[in-house]
Amino acid sequence: MIKLDNIVVKFGEFTALHDINIHVKEGEFLTIRGPSGCGKTTTLRTITGCIEPAEGRVYVKGEDITDVPIEKRNIGIVFQSYALFPTMTVYDNIAFGLKIKKYKKKQIDDAVRTIAKKVDLSDEQLKKAVSQLSGGQQQRVAIARALVADPAIICMDEPLSNLDAKLRVQLRNELKNMQKDFGITSIYVTHDQEEALTLSDRIAVFNKGFIEQIGTPNEIYNHSATEFVCNFIGDINPLCDALTDAIGGIDKANHNYIRLERVRCNPDDTFVGAVFNGKVISREYYGLYIKYSVDIGLQTLKVIEKNDGVNIYDIGSEIKIGISANDIMSYNAQTGEAV
């Protein structure tokens, strides 16, 4: 559906994107994730036509659109700021692009009202100025405006970042459902790890203008291809040499890690692995789970335990910690690649 072929983007002497190759399947939801300045938005703007690459080509359905003007690419765009016209009505905001394209009045009215229903905007809200709406409603207007012309692709740049936490979760779920209902190919840029893991069919992790890994959320999280991805996606424990020696079966010449949920608290007799005596030195309560810091002598480990409301360890509690060598993620100390 969308193919970025050896894309290089430069701003003067600075190279923002280095030889980027991505193939997005039709109907797929691809999220681009990475630290600030890594090239996420630059990649999105290259796809939409806002930025012209110094090298490489952009293809949609096999057609080279690298030199096609932005308004002729049939790509919907939702910006972080929504970029709505605050004094115009919701109706006119959604209809704006159709008017520019000189759609007939009846076509515009049908399209606006149809898409408004799909994103849960009422006829009453269509009459209001955008400035009268809540942040969540404005986000729906921005999505409706992007979808009203039935684009082949929708690109979204941090569309939920200005909302409070509860509304973000609600609209995140609605956004994924809408994407499935429309069957539209979506490219989504976010700083939010939870958004990336829950929304995506695949995630592309960027670092300093390079792609570190593209894969499913499970591949990115549980089978991180590089040490950067391992540290960037999710919380993790780096293991000291003394601990890797004690666990056994691990090459301490590598950099070794274990995810918090893979560390076992008070494992039973069926557990296969190394078991250490530890003491709880801190506790963070998150509701669904509890995060502990446990001193096992060789080092302090972070541990996540499901909150069952019964087995909650107080600070100072002595517990046992189990680690299996099979749960260790190892990376070459020189190249940073998984081994």
TORKOL-4160 file (C-alpha; in steps of 0.2 Angstrom, whole numbers, padded with zeros to 4 digits, m for minus):
339
<pt num="1" X="0000" Y="0000" Z="0000"/>
<pt num="2" X="0013" Y="0013" Z="0006"/>
<pt num="3" X="0031" Y="0010" Z="0002"/>
<pt num="4" X="0046" Y="0021" Z="0007"/>
<pt num="5" X="0060" Y="0016" Z="m0003"/>
<pt num="6" X="0078" Y="0022" Z="0003"/>
<pt num="7" X="0071" Y="0039" Z="0009"/>
<pt num="8" X="0084" Y="0052" Z="0014"/>
<pt num="9" X="0079" Y="0069" Z="0021"/>
<pt num="10" X="0091" Y="0083" Z="0024"/>
<pt num="11" X="0089" Y="0100" Z="0031"/>
<pt num="12" X="0105" Y="0109" Z="0025"/>
<pt num="13" X="0120" Y="0099" Z="0032"/>
<pt num="14" X="0109" Y="0089" Z="0044"/>
<pt num="15" X="0103" Y="0072" Z="0039"/>
<pt num="16" X="0086" Y="0069" Z="0047"/>
<pt num="17" X="0082" Y="0053" Z="0040"/>
<pt num="18" X="0095" Y="0040" Z="0034"/>
<pt num="19" X="0090" Y="0027" Z="0021"/>
<pt num="20" X="0072" Y="0023" Z="0028"/>
<pt num="21" X="0063" Y="0008" Z="0021"/>
<pt num="22" X="0045" Y="0005" Z="0026"/>
<pt num="23" X="0031" Y="m0005" Z="0018"/>
<pt num="24" X="0014" Y="m0002" Z="0026"/>
<pt num="25" X="0001" Y="m0015" Z="0021"/>
<pt num="26" X="m0017" Y="m0010" Z="0015"/>
<pt num="27" X="m0028" Y="m0008" Z="0031"/>
<pt num="28" X="m0013" Y="m0009" Z="0043"/>
<pt num="29" X="m0011" Y="0003" Z="0058"/>
<pt num="30" X="0008" Y="0007" Z="0059"/>
<pt num="31" X="0014" Y="0017" Z="0073"/>
<pt num="32" X="0030" Y="0027" Z="0073"/>
<pt num="33" X="0039" Y="0028" Z="0090"/>
<pt num="34" X="0055" Y="0035" Z="0096"/>
<pt num="35" X="0063" Y="0049" Z="0106"/>
<pt num="36" X="0061" Y="0068" Z="0102"/>
<pt num="37" X="0071" Y="0073" Z="0086"/>
<pt num="38" X="0072" Y="0055" Z="0080"/>
<pt num="39" X="0063" Y="0058" Z="0063"/>
<pt num="40" X="0045" Y="0052" Z="0067"/>
<pt num="41" X="0036" Y="0068" Z="0061"/>
<pt num="42" X="0048" Y="0070" Z="0047"/>
<pt num="43" X="0044" Y="0053" Z="0040"/>
<pt num="44" X="0025" Y="0057" Z="0042"/>
<pt num="45" X="0028" Y="0074" Z="0033"/>
<pt num="46" X="0037" Y="0065" Z="0019"/>
<pt num="47" X="0023" Y="0053" Z="0016"/>
<pt num="48" X="0010" Y="0067" Z="0015"/>
<pt num="49" X="0021" Y="0078" Z="0004"/>
<pt num="50" X="0025" Y="0092" Z="0016"/>
<pt num="51" X="0043" Y="0087" Z="0014"/>
<pt num="52" X="0053" Y="0082" Z="m0002"/>
<pt num="53" X="0066" Y="0069" Z="0001"/>
<pt num="54" X="0084" Y="0072" Z="m0005"/>
<pt num="55" X="0085" Y="0054" Z="m0010"/>
<pt num="56" X="0072" Y="0039" Z="m0012"/>
<pt num="57" X="0054" Y="0037" Z="m0018"/>
<pt num="58" X="0037" Y="0036" Z="m0010"/>
<pt num="59" X="0025" Y="0024" Z="m0017"/>
<pt num="60" X="0006" Y="0022" Z="m0014"/>
<pt num="61" X="m0002" Y="0006" Z="m0022"/>
<pt num="62" X="0013" Y="0004" Z="m0033"/>
<pt num="63" X="0012" Y="0022" Z="m0040"/>
<pt num="64" X="0027" Y="0034" Z="m0037"/>
<pt num="65" X="0019" Y="0049" Z="m0028"/>
<pt num="66" X="0036" Y="0058" Z="m0023"/>
<pt num="67" X="0033" Y="0073" Z="m0034"/>
<pt num="68" X="0014" Y="0073" Z="m0032"/>
<pt num="69" X="0007" Y="0089" Z="m0024"/>
<pt num="70" X="0000" Y="0087" Z="m0006"/>
<pt num="71" X="m0018" Y="0091" Z="m0011"/>
<pt num="72" X="m0018" Y="0077" Z="m0024"/>
<pt num="73" X="m0011" Y="0063" Z="m0014"/>
<pt num="74" X="m0028" Y="0058" Z="m0006"/>
<pt num="75" X="m0020" Y="0057" Z="0011"/>
<pt num="76" X="m0030" Y="0063" Z="0027"/>
<pt num="77" X="m0020" Y="0072" Z="0040"/>
<pt num="78" X="m0023" Y="0074" Z="0059"/>
<pt num="79" X="m0011" Y="0086" Z="0067"/>
<pt num="80" X="m0006" Y="0087" Z="0085"/>
<pt num="81" X="m0015" Y="0104" Z="0087"/>
<pt num="82" X="m0030" Y="0099" Z="0076"/>
<pt num="83" X="m0027" Y="0114" Z="0065"/>
<pt num="84" X="m0045" Y="0118" Z="0066"/>
<pt num="85" X="m0053" Y="0135" Z="0062"/>
<pt num="86" X="m0060" Y="0141" Z="0079"/>
<pt num="87" X="m0072" Y="0154" Z="0073"/>
<pt num="88" X="m0080" Y="0142" Z="0060"/>
<pt num="89" X="m0094" Y="0130" Z="0064"/>
<pt num="90" X="m0090" Y="0111" Z="0065"/>
<pt num="91" X="m0099" Y="0109" Z="0049"/>
<pt num="92" X="m0089" Y="0121" Z="0040"/>
<pt num="93" X="m0072" Y="0114" Z="0047"/>
<pt num="94" X="m0077" Y="0097" Z="0041"/>
<pt num="95" X="m0083" Y="0103" Z="0024"/>
<pt num="96" X="m0068" Y="0115" Z="0021"/>
<pt num="97" X="m0057" Y="0103" Z="0011"/>
<pt num="98" X="m0072" Y="0097" Z="0000"/>
<pt num="99" X="m0076" Y="0115" Z="m0004"/>
<pt num="100" X="m0058" Y="0118" Z="m0009"/>
<pt num="101" X="m0060" Y="0103" Z="m0021"/>
<pt num="102" X="m0076" Y="0111" Z="m0028"/>
<pt num="103" X="m0088" Y="0097" Z="m0023"/>
<pt num="104" X="m0106" Y="0101" Z="m0026"/>
<pt num="105" X="m0117" Y="0107" Z="m0011"/>
<pt num="106" X="m0127" Y="0092" Z="m0010"/>
<pt num="107" X="m0111" Y="0081" Z="m0011"/>
<pt num="108" X="m0103" Y="0091" Z="0003"/>
<pt num="109" X="m0119" Y="0090" Z="0014"/>
<pt num="110" X="m0121" Y="0071" Z="0012"/>
<pt num="111" X="m0103" Y="0068" Z="0016"/>
<pt num="112" X="m0102" Y="0079" Z="0031"/>
<pt num="113" X="m0117" Y="0072" Z="0039"/>
<pt num="114" X="m0112" Y="0054" Z="0036"/>
<pt num="115" X="m0095" Y="0056" Z="0043"/>
<pt num="116" X="m0101" Y="0066" Z="0058"/>
<pt num="117" X="m0112" Y="0052" Z="0063"/>
<pt num="118" X="m0098" Y="0039" Z="0061"/>
<pt num="119" X="m0087" Y="0049" Z="0073"/>
<pt num="120" X="m0102" Y="0053" Z="0085"/>
<pt num="121" X="m0105" Y="0071" Z="0082"/>
<pt num="122" X="m0123" Y="0077" Z="0083"/>
<pt num="123" X="m0132" Y="0089" Z="0071"/>
<pt num="124" X="m0133" Y="0101" Z="0086"/>
<pt num="125" X="m0114" Y="0100" Z="0087"/>
<pt num="126" X="m0112" Y="0103" Z="0069"/>
<pt num="127" X="m0119" Y="0120" Z="0071"/>
<pt num="128" X="m0107" Y="0126" Z="0085"/>
<pt num="129" X="m0091" Y="0135" Z="0083"/>
<pt num="130" X="m0076" Y="0123" Z="0086"/>
<pt num="131" X="m0071" Y="0134" Z="0101"/>
<pt num="132" X="m0087" Y="0129" Z="0110"/>
<pt num="133" X="m0082" Y="0111" Z="0110"/>
<pt num="134" X="m0072" Y="0101" Z="0122"/>
<pt num="135" X="m0055" Y="0094" Z="0118"/>
<pt num="136" X="m0062" Y="0077" Z="0114"/>
<pt num="137" X="m0075" Y="0084" Z="0103"/>
<pt num="138" X="m0062" Y="0094" Z="0094"/>
<pt num="139" X="m0052" Y="0079" Z="0091"/>
<pt num="140" X="m0067" Y="0070" Z="0083"/>
<pt num="141" X="m0069" Y="0085" Z="0072"/>
<pt num="142" X="m0051" Y="0084" Z="0066"/>
<pt num="143" X="m0053" Y="0065" Z="0062"/>
<pt num="144" X="m0069" Y="0069" Z="0053"/>
<pt num="145" X="m0061" Y="0082" Z="0042"/>
<pt num="146" X="m0047" Y="0070" Z="0038"/>
<pt num="147" X="m0059" Y="0056" Z="0033"/>
<pt num="148" X="m0073" Y="0065" Z="0025"/>
<pt num="149" X="m0065" Y="0065" Z="0007"/>
<pt num="150" X="m0063" Y="0046" Z="0009"/>
<pt num="151" X="m0044" Y="0046" Z="0008"/>
<pt num="152" X="m0034" Y="0030" Z="0005"/>
<pt num="153" X="m0022" Y="0034" Z="0020"/>
<pt num="154" X="m0024" Y="0044" Z="0036"/>
<pt num="155" X="m0008" Y="0051" Z="0044"/>
<pt num="156" X="m0010" Y="0056" Z="0063"/>
<pt num="157" X="0004" Y="0066" Z="0072"/>
<pt num="158" X="0001" Y="0065" Z="0091"/>
<pt num="159" X="m0018" Y="0067" Z="0089"/>
<pt num="160" X="m0022" Y="0063" Z="0108"/>
<pt num="161" X="m0007" Y="0072" Z="0116"/>
<pt num="162" X="m0017" Y="0087" Z="0122"/>
<pt num="163" X="m0031" Y="0077" Z="0131"/>
<pt num="164" X="m0032" Y="0072" Z="0149"/>
<pt num="165" X="m0027" Y="0054" Z="0153"/>
<pt num="166" X="m0044" Y="0046" Z="0155"/>
<pt num="167" X="m0051" Y="0054" Z="0139"/>
<pt num="168" X="m0035" Y="0048" Z="0129"/>
<pt num="169" X="m0039" Y="0030" Z="0134"/>
<pt num="170" X="m0057" Y="0032" Z="0129"/>
<pt num="171" X="m0053" Y="0041" Z="0112"/>
<pt num="172" X="m0039" Y="0029" Z="0109"/>
<pt num="173" X="m0051" Y="0014" Z="0109"/>
<pt num="174" X="m0063" Y="0024" Z="0098"/>
<pt num="175" X="m0049" Y="0028" Z="0086"/>
<pt num="176" X="m0044" Y="0010" Z="0084"/>
<pt num="177" X="m0062" Y="0005" Z="0082"/>
<pt num="178" X="m0065" Y="0018" Z="0068"/>
<pt num="179" X="m0049" Y="0013" Z="0059"/>
<pt num="180" X="m0056" Y="m0005" Z="0059"/>
<pt num="181" X="m0073" Y="0001" Z="0053"/>
<pt num="182" X="m0066" Y="0012" Z="0039"/>
<pt num="183" X="m0053" Y="m0001" Z="0035"/>
<pt num="184" X="m0041" Y="0014" Z="0031"/>
<pt num="185" X="m0022" Y="0012" Z="0031"/>
<pt num="186" X="m0016" Y="0022" Z="0046"/>
<pt num="187" X="0001" Y="0029" Z="0051"/>
<pt num="188" X="0002" Y="0036" Z="0068"/>
<pt num="189" X="0015" Y="0046" Z="0077"/>
<pt num="190" X="0016" Y="0045" Z="0096"/>
<pt num="191" X="0027" Y="0048" Z="0111"/>
<pt num="192" X="0016" Y="0037" Z="0121"/>
<pt num="193" X="0021" Y="0019" Z="0124"/>
<pt num="194" X="0004" Y="0013" Z="0129"/>
<pt num="195" X="m0004" Y="0020" Z="0114"/>
<pt num="196" X="0009" Y="0012" Z="0102"/>
<pt num="197" X="0007" Y="m0005" Z="0110"/>
<pt num="198" X="m0012" Y="m0005" Z="0111"/>
<pt num="199" X="m0016" Y="0003" Z="0094"/>
<pt num="200" X="m0004" Y="m0004" Z="0082"/>
<pt num="201" X="m0003" Y="m0019" Z="0071"/>
<pt num="202" X="0015" Y="m0015" Z="0069"/>
<pt num="203" X="0027" Y="m0002" Z="0077"/>
<pt num="204" X="0042" Y="0006" Z="0069"/>
<pt num="205" X="0055" Y="0012" Z="0082"/>
<pt num="206" X="0066" Y="0026" Z="0076"/>
<pt num="207" X="0082" Y="0032" Z="0084"/>
<pt num="208" X="0092" Y="0047" Z="0077"/>
<pt num="209" X="0085" Y="0046" Z="0059"/>
<pt num="210" X="0087" Y="0027" Z="0058"/>
<pt num="211" X="0075" Y="0013" Z="0060"/>
<pt num="212" X="0080" Y="0001" Z="0074"/>
<pt num="213" X="0066" Y="m0011" Z="0072"/>
<pt num="214" X="0049" Y="m0014" Z="0064"/>
<pt num="215" X="0038" Y="m0027" Z="0071"/>
<pt num="216" X="0022" Y="m0032" Z="0080"/>
<pt num="217" X="0020" Y="m0025" Z="0098"/>
<pt num="218" X="0024" Y="m0042" Z="0104"/>
<pt num="219" X="0040" Y="m0043" Z="0094"/>
<pt num="220" X="0045" Y="m0026" Z="0099"/>
<pt num="221" X="0042" Y="m0029" Z="0117"/>
<pt num="222" X="0047" Y="m0047" Z="0120"/>
<pt num="223" X="0060" Y="m0049" Z="0106"/>
<pt num="224" X="0068" Y="m0032" Z="0105"/>
<pt num="225" X="0080" Y="m0033" Z="0090"/>
<pt num="226" X="0093" Y="m0020" Z="0098"/>
<pt num="227" X="0098" Y="m0014" Z="0115"/>
<pt num="228" X="0091" Y="0003" Z="0111"/>
<pt num="229" X="0073" Y="m0004" Z="0108"/>
<pt num="230" X="0075" Y="m0015" Z="0123"/>
<pt num="231" X="0078" Y="0000" Z="0134"/>
<pt num="232" X="0066" Y="0012" Z="0125"/>
<pt num="233" X="0051" Y="0001" Z="0125"/>
<pt num="234" X="0045" Y="m0004" Z="0142"/>
<pt num="235" X="0054" Y="m0004" Z="0159"/>
<pt num="236" X="0068" Y="m0016" Z="0161"/>
<pt num="237" X="0081" Y="m0022" Z="0173"/>
<pt num="238" X="0099" Y="m0021" Z="0167"/>
<pt num="239" X="0109" Y="m0036" Z="0176"/>
<pt num="240" X="0126" Y="m0034" Z="0183"/>
<pt num="241" X="0140" Y="m0046" Z="0180"/>
<pt num="242" X="0139" Y="m0054" Z="0198"/>
<pt num="243" X="0120" Y="m0058" Z="0195"/>
<pt num="244" X="0122" Y="m0065" Z="0178"/>
<pt num="245" X="0136" Y="m0076" Z="0185"/>
<pt num="246" X="0124" Y="m0082" Z="0199"/>
<pt num="247" X="0110" Y="m0086" Z="0187"/>
<pt num="248" X="0122" Y="m0096" Z="0176"/>
<pt num="249" X="0121" Y="m0100" Z="0158"/>
<pt num="250" X="0122" Y="m0082" Z="0152"/>
<pt num="251" X="0137" Y="m0074" Z="0143"/>
<pt num="252" X="0142" Y="m0059" Z="0154"/>
<pt num="253" X="0152" Y="m0052" Z="0139"/>
<pt num="254" X="0135" Y="m0046" Z="0133"/>
<pt num="255" X="0123" Y="m0033" Z="0140"/>
<pt num="256" X="0109" Y="m0043" Z="0149"/>
<pt num="257" X="0092" Y="m0038" Z="0154"/>
<pt num="258" X="0076" Y="m0044" Z="0161"/>
<pt num="259" X="0058" Y="m0037" Z="0160"/>
<pt num="260" X="0050" Y="m0033" Z="0177"/>
<pt num="261" X="0036" Y="m0045" Z="0175"/>
<pt num="262" X="0048" Y="m0059" Z="0171"/>
<pt num="263" X="0056" Y="m0058" Z="0188"/>
<pt num="264" X="0046" Y="m0069" Z="0200"/>
<pt num="265" X="0041" Y="m0065" Z="0218"/>
<pt num="266" X="0041" Y="m0080" Z="0230"/>
<pt num="267" X="0041" Y="m0093" Z="0216"/>
<pt num="268" X="0035" Y="m0110" Z="0220"/>
<pt num="269" X="0044" Y="m0127" Z="0220"/>
<pt num="270" X="0040" Y="m0129" Z="0201"/>
<pt num="271" X="0050" Y="m0114" Z="0196"/>
<pt num="272" X="0066" Y="m0118" Z="0186"/>
<pt num="273" X="0079" Y="m0105" Z="0188"/>
<pt num="274" X="0090" Y="m0096" Z="0201"/>
<pt num="275" X="0082" Y="m0090" Z="0217"/>
<pt num="276" X="0088" Y="m0076" Z="0228"/>
<pt num="277" X="0084" Y="m0069" Z="0245"/>
<pt num="278" X="0078" Y="m0051" Z="0244"/>
<pt num="279" X="0071" Y="m0037" Z="0254"/>
<pt num="280" X="0057" Y="m0025" Z="0248"/>
<pt num="281" X="0065" Y="m0007" Z="0249"/>
<pt num="282" X="0051" Y="0002" Z="0240"/>
<pt num="283" X="0033" Y="0000" Z="0233"/>
<pt num="284" X="0023" Y="0009" Z="0220"/>
<pt num="285" X="0004" Y="0006" Z="0219"/>
<pt num="286" X="m0004" Y="0006" Z="0202"/>
<pt num="287" X="m0021" Y="m0002" Z="0205"/>
<pt num="288" X="m0020" Y="m0017" Z="0193"/>
<pt num="289" X="m0002" Y="m0020" Z="0198"/>
<pt num="290" X="0011" Y="m0016" Z="0211"/>
<pt num="291" X="0029" Y="m0012" Z="0207"/>
<pt num="292" X="0042" Y="m0016" Z="0220"/>
<pt num="293" X="0061" Y="m0013" Z="0221"/>
<pt num="294" X="0069" Y="m0028" Z="0229"/>
<pt num="295" X="0087" Y="m0028" Z="0236"/>
<pt num="296" X="0094" Y="m0046" Z="0233"/>
<pt num="297" X="0112" Y="m0041" Z="0238"/>
<pt num="298" X="0120" Y="m0042" Z="0221"/>
<pt num="299" X="0109" Y="m0028" Z="0215"/>
<pt num="300" X="0092" Y="m0020" Z="0217"/>
<pt num="301" X="0078" Y="m0027" Z="0205"/>
<pt num="302" X="0062" Y="m0019" Z="0200"/>
<pt num="303" X="0047" Y="m0032" Z="0200"/>
<pt num="304" X="0029" Y="m0030" Z="0194"/>
<pt num="305" X="0016" Y="m0041" Z="0203"/>
<pt num="306" X="m0002" Y="m0042" Z="0199"/>
<pt num="307" X="m0013" Y="m0034" Z="0213"/>
<pt num="308" X="m0024" Y="m0048" Z="0220"/>
<pt num="309" X="m0028" Y="m0038" Z="0235"/>
<pt num="310" X="m0020" Y="m0051" Z="0247"/>
<pt num="311" X="m0002" Y="m0054" Z="0243"/>
<pt num="312" X="0005" Y="m0036" Z="0245"/>
<pt num="313" X="0022" Y="m0035" Z="0252"/>
<pt num="314" X="0026" Y="m0021" Z="0264"/>
<pt num="315" X="0043" Y="m0011" Z="0263"/>
<pt num="316" X="0055" Y="m0021" Z="0273"/>
<pt num="317" X="0047" Y="m0038" Z="0269"/>
<pt num="318" X="0059" Y="m0052" Z="0265"/>
<pt num="319" X="0054" Y="m0062" Z="0250"/>
<pt num="320" X="0062" Y="m0073" Z="0237"/>
<pt num="321" X="0066" Y="m0068" Z="0219"/>
<pt num="322" X="0066" Y="m0080" Z="0205"/>
<pt num="323" X="0075" Y="m0077" Z="0188"/>
<pt num="324" X="0076" Y="m0090" Z="0174"/>
<pt num="325" X="0090" Y="m0089" Z="0161"/>
<pt num="326" X="0077" Y="m0091" Z="0147"/>
<pt num="327" X="0069" Y="m0074" Z="0152"/>
<pt num="328" X="0085" Y="m0064" Z="0149"/>
<pt num="329" X="0087" Y="m0053" Z="0134"/>
<pt num="330" X="0105" Y="m0052" Z="0129"/>
<pt num="331" X="0114" Y="m0039" Z="0117"/>
<pt num="332" X="0131" Y="m0038" Z="0109"/>
<pt num="333" X="0141" Y="m0026" Z="0119"/>
<pt num="334" X="0149" Y="m0018" Z="0103"/>
<pt num="335" X="0135" Y="m0018" Z="0091"/>
<pt num="336" X="0119" Y="m0018" Z="0102"/>
<pt num="337" X="0111" Y="m0031" Z="0092"/>
<pt num="338" X="0101" Y="m0046" Z="0100"/>
<pt num="339" X="0111" Y="m0062" Z="0102"/>
